[in-house]
Every structure is written in structure tokens, then in C-alpha cells.
Amino acid sequence: MLRVGSSAACVACRSLISNNMGVKFRIPLQKLHPLSRAIHHRYSGNNNPHRTPHRTAARYFTSMSRLPMRPLKPPPGSGGHRHQQQRNFWVARLAARLLRLRYILLGTAVGGGYTAKKTYEEWKDMLPDFSEYNWVIPDFVWELSEHIDLDKLAKALPEMEEIAKLLPDFEKIGENFTFLKGLLSSENSGDPALKATDSSTGAAHDPSDKQYKKSSDKEKIDQLQEELLRTQLKYQRMLERLEKENKELRKVVLQKDDKGIHQRKVKKSLIDLYSEVLDILSDYDSNYNTQDHLPRVVVVGDQSAGKTSVLEMIAQARIFPRGSGEMMTRSPVKVTLSEGPHHVAMFKDSGREFDLSKEEDLAALRHEIELRMRKSVKEGQTVSSETISLSVKGPGIQRMVLVDLPGVISTVTTGMASDTKETIFSMSKAYMQNPNAIILCIQDGSVDAERSIVTDLVSQMDPHGRRTIFVLTKVDLAEKNLASPSRIQQIVEGKLFPMKALGYFAVVTGKGGTGESIDAIKDYEEDFFQNSRLLRDGMLKAHQVTTKNLSLAVSDCFWKMVRESVEQQADVFKASRFNLETEWKNNYPRLRELDRNELFEKAKNEILDEVISLSQVTPQLWESILQKKLWERVSTHVIENIYLPAAQTMDSGTFNTTVDIKLKQWTDKQLPHKALEVAWETLQEEFARFMAEYKGKDQDDIFDKLKEAVKDESIKRHKWNERAMDSLRVIQHNALEDRSITDKPQWDAAIQFMEETLESRLKDNESVIKDMVGPDWTERWLKWVNRTPEQHIRNETKNELDRLLKLHDDHTAYLASDEVTTVRKNLEGRGVEVDPVLIKDTWHQLYRRHFLQKALTHCSLCKRGFYYYQRHFVDSELECNDVVLFWRIQRMLVITANTLRQQLTNTEVRRLEKNVKEVLDDFGEDLEKKTQLITGRRVQLAEDLKKVREIQEKLEAFIEALHKEK
């Protein structure tokens, strides 16, 4: 801040500055310096009315500033005061100029900033909107962008000088195009200058000169076309080289941060989300007419037309099995293509990755695809509708989902099923009738177009060609073999076939060798089209050739169709989900929505619990059940084949000998087998009993079929340990050889066992006799029933034989011939005709009853015979050898039951549990088996609900990711 001083120069300067700055200093006149007052009066209004004081003062000081300044002499007595005033004057003048410069700079900065901002906004408005092309860049690139080293990336890019070298001479191209434009305009509309020249010269031109000029113009046009083609190819090579470098850079970047990505939660790409939806839909069978109308690229064509080769070129790997003229694609193959750092392939249901850069992995992948195809084909069929799902990832691969179908055939050959042709037709129609499916129609260019079958089929499914892309393969062979190359032009222009298409492409997929690599095929394709007259003569356009352009076009069409239709499909599944949920709430309000797999797991746990319950059976219960069942199984053999033959000998020694022989034979051949059969049947029955008891505890009857099937299959698979039979035979043999009854309780138990057995047999025998002779007189009177003629004859025969037994109480088991004759004559005397066979049969039953009655009487007598048995007294009336026999049988039953119980609890129950687990595991892996055994509307409704929810969730996740990518 300048201080108001006493110097006249300072005051005048300050007055000048104040006028220029718009500031007024109000200083009284009497306080001014005398010189200042003189200046004021001189230049104020009296002396010069046209001048204002301030302006005149300014001019005065300005004129003074132009004069050479000499230092003034200080007045006397002032010393250096006048020099100080002069210095202050120069400081004030410098400050005024600096202040003026500051405001000039400030105004310039503000105005320049506003102008720069306005120019930036104008340039920004001129730029196009690239937001809709964000989907071109994959998701993982955005994730990696923050980790990319831009300096290294910039160094890896080619220099501008190298790119400039590749650019053509635009001035020369401009001149050529100007000449061509003028030439064409002169030919079409006529050049006025040329017309004027022609009219002025008249007939001065020679016809030969005109012909020469036309020929020279034509040559120049050909030269221009060739130069244009070379330029285009030059651009194409430059783009391919840049794409290759870009591909390598992307691969390096992805590999650099690949480890970091895997450490984080892996985010699925957009195409992977979409592929999962298609996989679920391929297994979905809805009862609400919800059809799968989501887009996918359906590859169809005649057999050996090159479908697989085109698909391999798009996937950039030879992944499919190959054959010479035979059908190799036997089932649909869904291939999900996406971009990734490594070129790998993987099946949907497998975790193995096949490295497509290694030939051994490629061979293994082709072999696996062939095995899966052959496995999917049922016996007696040639093709299958079961889809094989495969994903292929790699740098530079276009994202899309393709389905390769079996080739359409015209004739069924030897070895094929009779319905193969119709099956392929129906399968192709099923995929193509999807209104959002993109049809990639493959036509072999090396054969006559009239032999094509697939074009008619495609034209039926898409008559307007709104979703069809036509691909002509083997163009190299077509150019070589066809006499008229214009026929190829007609094909790619859509003028030869009745079908219409969105686009037409011509490709070359190699020379036909199975060992060609993808790079070799690409080089061959590029060289062919570079030298082909089809492209040079304009029959084919540059964007219509090479599989590279084809894959770009198909990918663009695919994603366009996806964006147009996916939300509509999501709404359809949302409505279907609402209908299914409403039906479940109305029919099964208190049940959880368990699908078939969840129900199977629940039933599996219940069955395993029931098997474990077998271990809770007490040893006493096991042995009681086994002993009872074993005696029921062998009692008939013991009575009929051992006891009765031995007891009817009427001799103690013969009785024991007969018993020992028959017991030994029985033990060696039949008894161990019978015992193991009884044990196995007991185990089955107890298992079934526990399952039945478990069923009664609020068991869901939806598991009945499954449990029955598991039980039957487990029993079928179970084999009793064969070594157990040998040890059991030894134990039984030792038990039967022991004849020593040690105490009275054992003796009484044997007698009781014998009485129960004989009484049971006697009861059965009485029942047989009653059936033979018919009802007695009480039943006839009370129930009003009569005997049949045969029963009457039997009754008369019985009465006659009873009289014979009363006369001969110790009669043998067989009737003599004379006795039979006597009985017959006695019956004939009473008017009853009887056959001798009938007499013997009746005698057998009557004698058995008579013998059993005597045996029971003898058994009662033996109750007091243990004293004589223990002291080895021989008394004919108390020979109780039959009691000893039944004791031996009873002891054998007890020991056998104990042995079988130990085998059951220690070994066989665990083996049965293992078999049940194996059966359940096998059933769990067999979807068809589970579908057969767990059925019902409840199951199907839960299955549909799960599928629809899963599809809807996947679609919503996909749509959300799709919107984010936009």
C-alpha cells in the first residue's frame, strides 16, 4: 500500500493512479505540496476549460516520463529528502504497471478457461456413443484392468512408424478413384467435354483409336481392381497381425493375473451362465407347455458336408472324431465357446480339462466324445437324442453356444437302424422349430446343389430366412470342378436355392486330410481366397469369405437374438413357477417340496436304519426263530425217512443202526444246506418285518416300491459264506453222534419234544383220514352233507382194515397179498367194488395212525425210564431208543441255531447292510431306476418346481449380467 506523502510528484501520481483504477483520493488542497498546487491550478478549469485536472496531470507526468531524468538537487537545508521523493515516485510508477498486468493476466485466464471448457463440450458431443459396445470386451478384462501394467502394455504395442509403413499410399488411391469415377460417369451419362470434342472433330477420329482407347481404359480398370484387391488383402493381413498380437497380449495379461483371479471368488462369464440355463432346459419336461425358446446356434447339413470342420474352425481346435464317409456325429453335441487365457475343453459332468494345445489331449478328447456318443445310442439304434455338453475356452474365441446335429441322410445303409433317416429329420426339426434358434445351414460346394437335402428342410422351418445363415464349404473344390464359376456366385447371392438367409458365406476347411492343423487350414484358406478369381472378379465379397468372418457374424447374430428374447423367456418361466407353486399349496400344504433325488436320499436313510435295526434282535430271539424254522423244514424228513423206518424194525439194535446210518447220510448231504437256507430266509423275514414295522410309524407310502426293490435286489446279491457250511456240517455231525443224556431235565425235554412231534403228526394223519372217508354221521345230520361215492368206498375199506388191526395189533407196516385179497373179497361181499391200490393207500394212513398212537403210549411209559437208561438196564418194555433219537435231534437243533445265530450277528447282517448300501448306490446313479421306483404327481410336481426355480434364477442372473455388460 502506498502511503500518502508530501511530495508533489507522489500526490500527482497517486491522483493519476486513482483516476485509472477508478479510486478517488479526497485530499484537501491546502495540504498539497506547493508544486502540486501549482500544477493543480495550471491544469484546472480556469486556465484550460477543456481539460480536466486529472487528465492534464496524467499527460504532464507522461510527458515527463519521456524526458531524461536527472537527479534533482536537494533544496538547501533538506539534505537527501528530495532524493527520497524521487525514489518514491519510481516505486509508485512501477506498482501501477504491475497492478495493470495482474488484472490483464487474471482476465485472460478466466476467458481462456471458459473457451477451453466450451471447446471440450463441443468435441465430446461430436464423439459417438460406445457404451453399447461394452459387451465386446469380456467380463474378466474389466476385473483385470486395475492390475494391468500400462507401461509394459504400451511397450508391447507396435510403434507408429511400423503401422505407418503398412498404410497404403492414400494420394495414389485417391487419384485412381478420381480417374475411375470420371471414367464411369463418362460412360454412363456422357462427359460434356468429350461430347464437345467429338462434335467438333466429327469423323476425324479413327475407329481403331476408339477401340484402342476402350481397351486401354479396360486395362486400367483391371489394374485398379487388382490394386484395390491387393490393398484390401494388405489391410486384411495387417488386421490379422494386429489381432494376433492383441491375442498374445490378452493371453499374457490374463495369465499374469490368473492366479489372483482364482484366489478370489470365481465369477462366471456371461456365456457360461447362459450355457448353464440351456443345460438345465435340455433335461426339463414341463406339463405346462413351457417350451425352450432360448437362442442357440443349430448346425445342420447333409452328411459329410463339412459341419464338424466348420465347427472346429470356429472353436480353433480339431476336437471331433473323424471318419471317411461314415456317420461320426451320432448324437447332438452342445459346444459352449468363450474366451479365456488357455485353450482348453471340458465336459459338463467332468472336472478334467483337456489342453487343446497338446496333441495327446486332443486325441483323448476325440476318443472321449466318440465313447460318449456310442454309449448314448441305445441297442438297435444308430443315433441318439441325448445331448453331450462340452465347453471350449481360448484366446480370441467368439462367445456363443452351438449344437452340432447328426448329418441329414437320404438313404439308410447296411448296419443302420431302419428309422435312422426319420429320427435325424425329427431331431433336426425339433431344434430348428425353436423360433429363436439360429440355423447354420452347411452346404457342400463340391457336389451338385440339386443333391442337397438340408436346404429344403431349412426352408420349411424358416421360410423367410430371418434366422438362417448359409455356409458354402469346400469352395476350393467347387472352383476347380465347376465349369461355370458364376454358379457359386448364384449360391452365395441366394438365387440358386429356394431358401432365404440372413447372410451367405463361403469357407474352405482344409484339403481334406485328417492330420491338418487349424493354423495350416487357416493359411490354406487365406492363400486360396487371396489368389481366387472368385474374389478377384467380384463374385464373392471380402466379408463373405473365411471362417473368421463367419464366426464374427454368427456371434453377433447370436447375441442380438439373445438380447431380444431372453427377458420374454424369463417371464414365461415366472408364470409357470406361479402355477406350480399354487398347485403344490392346494394339494400338499403340509409337505416339504422334495424332488426325486431328495426323496431317494430320505428313503435311503430309512432303509439303512432298518438294516441297522437287525443288530438289535436279541440272541435268544434269533435262536428261537432259527430252531423253530429249522425243525419245520426238516421234521418231515426226520419222521418219514429216519424215525418211522427205524421204529418199525421192532428191534433195538436194528433201530440204532438204522438211525445212525440215516443220520450220517442226512448230515453229509442235506442238513447243512437246509440249515443255511433257513438262516438266510430268517434274515430276510426279519429284515422285511422291520421294514414293515417302520412303515407303520407314519411312513410315507411313496417309498414302498423302492424299498421292495432294494430288498429283493439285496437278497438276490447276498451269498452266504461257503466256508460256514463246512464248519456247520462238522458241528452237526458231532451233535448227532452224542447219545448221552446227562440229567433228568434233558430227558423230560426230549420226551416233551417227542410227544409234541408225534401229536402233531397224528393230528395231520387224522385230518388226512377224515378227508378220505368223508363226514361222519354227526356232521351228516347237523350240516346236511353226504359222502361221495369214492369216500363211501374209502370208508368201507377203512372199517374193514380197522377190524384187521384190532385182530393183529403188532401187524407190520405192509399188507401181504393174501390179506389184500381177503379184504377185497369181504368188501365185494357187501357189494363194494374196490381197487387193490386203494386198499394199500388206505392201509398206509391207518397203520400210521395206529403206530403213532402206540408211540405216544410208549412215550408216556418212558417218562419214568430215565433211571433205567442211566444204569443201562435192559427192559423190553422200557427200551426208550426213540427218546434218545429225539434228544439227539433236539440237541442238534439247539447247537445249529446257536451257530447260525453267531454267523448272522457277526457276519451276515453286516454283509447284508453292505449289499443294501451297494444296491442303493447303484439305484442312486440310475436315473431311469429312480424314475420307475419313486413316482406320483407329488414327485413330478416337486421336480418341475425345482427345475423352473433353477431356470428362473439362472435366467435372472444372466439378464442382470447382460444389463451390466451393456
Phi, psi and omega in degrees: 000131178277135180272143178289113183258187181263353183285140179294322180295320180295318181293317178296317178299318181294324177295321177297313180297320181295325177290318180290326182271357181078021181246133181251125175263119178267099181242128178300145184292326182292341181269358181283158174295148179306318179296321179294320179294321178298316178298320181297312181292328183291317185259008178274183196299334185290314184281325182219094184292341182274354181247137174274154183298321184290320181293318180294322178296321179296317179295325180297311182291328178294317178294326178293328182289339179278342182280152176293131184267126174246147180293133179281149177282135179293144178295159181296137178084350181270341179070232181266018183293322181292325177294326177293322178295320178297321179294319178297325178298314179294323178296318180295318180296320179293321179295322179298316180293320178296320178297320178296320179295323180298314182289328176296315179296319179297316179294322178295320180295316180296313180295319179294321177297318179296318180295319180295320179295317179297321178293320178297317179296321179295317179295320180297320179293332180285338182286144177286162179274111181264008184294329182286352179259011178296334182294343180295327182272125182297165182297319188290342177292319177296323179294327184272349188299325181285348180255000185279135175276102186292328180297314179294324180293320179294322178294328182285340180287153180291151179289157181294330179295322179293320179293323180295327179295328182282341182288145181282173177279098186291330178295317180293319178297321179296319178297317181295320180291324177297316178296317180296319179296316179295321180295315180294321180292326178289328179285323185279306186254346180090126180278126179299323180296317179294322179297318179297319180295317181295320181290327181285322183276332178067240184268017182290336181281140178274136177304327179294326177295320178297317180297319180295320180295319178297318180294321179293321177296319179297319178297321180293322177297317178298318179298319179295320178297316178296319179294321178297319178296318178297320178297318180296317178294326178296317175299318182298315179296321179296318178296319179297320179295317177295320177296321178296316178295319178297320178299316179295319179296317179297322180295318180297317181296317181294320179293327183296318182254012181298322181294320178294326178294316182291335177288329175276176176292124185289126178262125183288143179286168183296317182290329177292320176299317181292321180296323178297322177298317180294324178297318179294318181294332180294336179259001187270134178230101186263147175266006182247025176057033175272107186261156180275103179245023177283145184291148166201161181267115182261117182264113180234155179175168176292159179299136180065026177276349180104021179300309183297322180295319178297317179297321178294323177294323178292320178280349177063035178199147178273084191259349187254147176296148186235150178213161182263094175081350181263161181286119180253323178275104184255355178206158179297138178239114178268120182245119176262114182260135178206167181266143179200170183289332183238148180272097185226163176226151182206141175278155182297321186259022181220149179264359182282135175257131177260120178281110185283356175272354180249133184292325180293324176290324177297317179296320179295322179294316178298320179295319180295319178297318179296318178297317180295323178295312181293326179291327181286339182280124180285162182296133181088359180246165179250324180235164181226150177268359179289126186273134173261121185259125184224139176242139180232127178237150178178161179295132175080004180278134179287139183279124176187171177238121180243149176235114179270119183258157175302145182293142179288133182243158179255339183221139175273121183263177180296136180096347178267153173292152185294335182260019184298315182299313181293325179295317179294320178299312182294324178295316180296319179296321181299322179282323184280339181286350171299118185294346180252008179279137176268122184266117175261098185271117183259125180237131178285117181281349183273354179244166180297138181296332182292343181274358183287137177256324189290332182295320177296319180296318180293320180295331176289320183280331180223074187296332182268355177066032182280345181221027181246135173239122184265134181233122177260117182261169177054045181293332178296317177291324179296318180294326181285321188270329185282135178285331182243101179296339179297342177294324176295321178298320177297324181293311184285346174266000178074025182257350183264319180269153177287344182282155177245158183210159175292321182206157181234134183227150175237128184226162174231123184249040175106182181268359179104356180278142181285341183265004181289140177272166180295319179297320179295321179293320178298315179297318179296319180295317180295315179297322181295309183290334178293326181256001185283139177287341178298318178280324182291323180273002177082009177289328176240142176266156187298326182282355181264357186244162179075145178291340177297310178295325179297313182296323177297316181294317180296319180296317178298315179296321180297310183289329175296316179293323179298314182295330182280337191240344191291322181291324177297319178294323177297321177295323179297315180289332176295317177294321178296321179297319179298317180297317181293317180296323178295317179297319180295316181297326181282327186260326184227066186291335185253011182247145175285153181276086180259125178279185186297319180293319179292321176296322178296318179296321178296314179296324179299316179295321179295318180295319179294325175296322179292324177293319179295331180297339178298330180288349179273354178291132183288152177301322180297320179293319177302309185294322178296316180294316181295317181296316180296314182292324180294318179292323175299326181283325188253354186298320180299315179295319181296315183288311188283322188256345182240302188290305184298313178300322181286321183289332182280000179283340178061025181216132184296313181295315179296322179301310182294320179296314179299318181297314182297317181296312183292324177295320179296315178297320181294319181293322183289328190250313193248320191300312180299319179298315180299320181296316179292323176299316179298316180297316181294318178295323178296318178298317178298313183296319178293321177298314178295323181295317179295322178294322178292320178294321179294326179295327181290345182269070180052040182282142178283123183286358179289346181264001188300312181298317181296315182294320179295319179294320179295318180297312181296317182291323179294318178295323180295323182279338187286131176236127179289146181300120184294328179294337178294331181293319180295315179294324179294323179298316180297316181297316181293321179297316179295323180292321182284338180281343182281123180248002189267112175267119193274332184217169183294321178301321178296320179297314179296322179295322178294319179296318179297317178299319179294316180299314180300320180293313182293323178295321178296318179293320179296321178297316177297321181294318177299322179295321179294316180297321180296320178293329181288316187265347179086185184290149177278184186293330178295314180293325180293323180281321184278323185255358177055052175237154180236163177278151173280163178304320179294318178296326177296315178297318180297319181296318178295319178296319179298315181298321180291320180287329175299319178297324178294319180292326178293324178288325183234086183292330181260032181294150179285176184285348184238145175273141175281163183296320180293329178291323176296318180295320180298314180298320181296316181294321179298321179290322178294328177295333177265012177082023181246116176272127185223148179270143179301326180296321179295323178297315181293319180295319178293320178300322181299315180289321180292319179294322178299316179296317179298320181290316181295324177295316177296322180294321178294322177296318178294325179296322178294323178293328183285353179297332178257016183262003181295328180295317179290324179295320184290330180259009175059037175282143180256113179224120185299329181283337183241037172280103186256047178295329179291328175295319178298320178299313181291331174294318178298318179294317181296317179295320177298320179296319180294313182293319179296318179296320178295317179296315180295323178297318178296318177296321180295307186288327184273331188231303194290327178295318177292322177293322176295319178299320177296318178297319179298318178298317179297317179297316179296321177295317179295318178295324180295330179274346181262100182296321180296321179295316179297323179295325179288324189267334178243098187231174178124159180297325179299317180293314182296322179294318177295321177298313180297320179298316180297316181295314183296318178297316180297318180295316181297316179297318178295319179295319179295319177296321179294316181296320177298315177295325179294318178294322178296321181292326177298000000 
